[in-house]
């Protein structure tokens, strides 16, 4: 069974920070490009931070550049999303997804193959 599990969401005030975790079960994340997506009520799902399947470079959406950082702890088979200076517009359900390395992506955050999705973790930003 292949599974991704997100955690770390919660309630924070504007300007606060959260660190989200994406843990792999049944797959070794070192063999995959990892992407973080989010979806707010009434809005389409958007890519927040996405690794390239071909060269591993990391893309950040303009709305989060300079505030969010994605990084790995391979020993724990986990990928993190550090979120700082949170804004009201960052409130959403955040999902991680895994795509196998070695393929050319259709575009940034658009993968030929996605093998796993997490269940999502809710981030609420409120004063």
Secondary structure, DSSP 8 states (H G I E B T S, - for coil): --EEEEE--EEE-TT--EEEEEEEESS-GGGEEEEEEEE-TTS--EEEEEE-TTT--EEE-TTTTTTEEEEEEGGGTEEEEEE-S--GGG-EEEEEEEEESSS--SBTTB-S---EE---EEEEE--
